[in-house]
Amino acid sequence: MPLQDQSFVRRELDFPGALRQGASGAAVKRVQEWLGYHDSGTPIDGKFGPGTERALQGFAARKRIAYAGEVGPALWSALTEPLARVVGAAANAPANKPYPQLVRWFAEQHLLAHPVELGGANRGPWVRFYMKGSEGESMLWCAGFVSTVLRQAAEHAVRAMPIAGSFGCDELAAQAKANGRFLAARALAGAPGFAALGACGVFLVRKSASDWIHTGFAFDGNADSFLSIEGNTDHKGSANEFEVAQRARKTAACDFIRLG
């Protein structure tokens, strides 16, 4: 089943029915999360009270959407539009591009939407999207981000993913080794160097020879450094933070997965 039709995606995007003051539950929580994303923050407690009402009034006014005390389809669509745009990115994806280039293009669409955690550590609609409906402090989502982008590119190219994907960095490494796609950093030190990875690959931050603690996409690199797009990070490049970001990383500190 295509990613956009998966139940965990539809739960985030499908209109849940009209919501007004006094309502409570998961749908109200989603409204509050998206208000926070759009800089109209209110407590994310699943209770539609005066604070949520005030935040919705401001958001609706900025979007020029009529609001009379009820979240209807138009307001819901405006709130969730960033995720809907990323989910439907294939409609604007370039045709006839090699798979690694497609992967980078899809990763860039996520970066443009600036996915962030909302409502606590490793929580919110973006985390649930990358982690197939799951969230919570233990849901480190960098590998989920990588796997989601790999899937989007593969669906657009009508081909199999080069690795199956996983929520864990160690499992991504194991899959790459089993498929002959794993490249240790030392393999990029000589000719052809970083070019062996192609237009875009996956990096794995190495803790030890058999343990990796963070992952994302790698491109435009050399023996010293490369650029990345990665999730569950921040401007410092931390391995368990709150956003999708572009970084520069040290090549020698990582191992890699070849996608082409």
N, C-alpha and C positions, 0 to 999 in steps of 0.2 A: 504494500500500500504506500502511495507517495507520502512524503513527509507532511505536506500540507493537509492531508486527510487523516492523519493519526489522531486518536482521541485526545492525547495530551496537548496537542496543538489546538484542536477545536475547542477544548475547555477554556483556553486562553482567549480565543478570538470570537467565538459565536456569541451573539447577543443573548443574555440570560433572561430577558424580560425586564419590564419597567421596574425601576428602583426609585424609592422616595424615602423621606425621613421616616424612621421607625423600622426600616428594613435591617436585616442582619444576615451574616453568613459569608460564604466564600465569594459570591459575586460582589458584595459591598467591599470586601477586602481587596479584590482586584481593582475596583474603581479607586480606592484609596492609594494603592500602589502606583497606579498610572498617574494620579494627581501628583504624587511625589516626583515621578519621573519628569513631569512637565512643570516642575518648580511651583507647584500649588500644594505644598505639603500639608498634610493633616494626619493625625494619629492613625496608624494602620491596625485597627482593632476589630474590623468586621462589623462595626455598628454605625449606621447612618444617622448621625446626629447633627447638631447645628454647625459644628466645625466642618464636617464633610459638605454640608449644604453651602457654607460660605466659600469653601475652596472650589466647588463646582460652579458657583456663580461667577467667580473670577475667571476660571478656565473657559467657560462658555462665552463670556464676554470677549476674551482675547481671540477666540476662534470664530466669533460672530455667529454663534449658534443660539437659537432661541431656547431659553431655559425657564420653565415654569414649575420648578420644584420636582422634576422627574427626569431620571436618566433614561432617555429613549435611544433608539438605534443610531441616530446621527451623533449624539454625544458619545455613546459607547465606541463608535467607529473612530471618532477623533481621538479618544483616549488611547485606543489600542493600535492606531495607525502605524507607529514605528515598527512594532512586531509584525503586523500584517505585511508591511512593505518588505521586510527581510524574508518572511516566509514565501512571499510571492516574487522574490527577486529574479527567478528564472525567466519570467516574462520579458525581462530586459537584458538577459545575459547574452554575451556575444556568441555568435555561431561559429562552428568549425575551428575552435581553438583547442590546442592540446590540453589534456586534462590538468597538468600542473598550472597552466595559465588560468584555467577556469577556477581552480581552487583559490588562487590568489584573488581573482575578481570577486568571488563570493565572500571571501574573508574581508575584502575592502568594503563590501556593502554592509556587513555587520559593524565594522569599525565606524562607518559613517553614521549609523544609528546610535552609536555609543551605548551599548547595553551596560547596565549597572545593576548591582544588587539593591533591592528595595524591601524594607521591613525587617532588616537584620542580616547577620552574616550568612552568606550563601542562600539567600532567600529572594523571592520575587518572581515575576513572570519570565524574565530572561533566564534565570537559573532553571526554572521548571522546564522551559523550552529546551535548554541544552541537556538537561538531566532526565528527560522523558517523564516529566510530571513530578519529580522528587525535588525536595529542598531541605535545608537545615544545615547546621554548622558542619556536619561531617561530609556534606555534599560538595567536595572540592570539584569545581566544574571546568577546569582548563581542558581536560581530555574530552569532556562532553562537548565543549565548544569545537574542538578540532574534529571530532567525529561527526558533528552536525554539518559542518561546512563540507567535509569530504563527501557526505551523503548527498547534499544539495548539488554539488558539482557532478557527481556520478549520475544522479537522476537526470540532470540536464543533458549530459553527454550520452545517456542511454547505455551505460556500461556498469560493470561491477566496481565496487570500491577496491582500491589496491590492498587495503587491510580492512578487517571487519568493523573496527571501531570499538571503543570501550570507554568506561568512566575512569579508568586507571592508567597512569603513565607506564607502569611496568608491563601491563597487558598489551599496550600499544607496541612497546619494544619487542615483546615476545612474538606478536603477530608479524612484525616487520622481519624479524629474524627467520621465522618460519617461511616467509614468502621471498626471502633473499633481497629484502629492501632496506636492511639495517646498515647504516654507515657510521662507524666509530669516527670520532673527531680526527684521529690520526690518519684515517683514510683520505681526508681532505687536505692533508699537509703537503703532499706532492702533486704532480700533474695527474689529472687536469684540475685539481684543487676543488674549490667550491662548485665549479661548473659540473662536477659529477652529480650534484643534487638536482640540477636542472633549474627551470624557471621558478619553482617553488617547491619546498619540501616541508617536512615537520621536524622541529627540533625537540630534543628531550634534555632537560637540565639534569646532568649526571651528579648523583650523590656518591655512588660507588660503581664498580663495574657491573653490578647487577641490580641497581636501584636508581630510579629516576623520579624526580620530585615535581617537575613542572613541564608543560609542553605548549606548543603553539606553532605558528607557521614561520618559515625562514625563507628569505630571498635576498637578492642583491648583496651577496656576501663574498668574502675572500678568506684567506687563512687566518686572519685576525678577528674579523667581526662580521656581523650580518644584521639586517633589519628583520623585524618580526611583527606579526599581528597575533596577539594572544589574549586569552580570557582569564578571569580570576586573578588579575594582576592590578598594578597601579603604576604611577609615574616612576616609582623606584624599581619596578620589575619584580616586586615581591611575588611569592608563589601562592599566596592565599589572600587575595584582596578583593576589590569590589567592582572591577570594570573590564571591558575589552579595550585594549590600548595598543598603540604601535611603539616599539622599543628598539634599541640597538643593543646587541648582546655579543659576548665574547665567544668566538667559535670554539676555542679549546675547552670551554666549560660544558660543551654539549655534545651529544650524539644525535644522529639524524635518521630520518626515514625518507627514502627516495620514493616519489609518487609516479614518475614517468617510466 
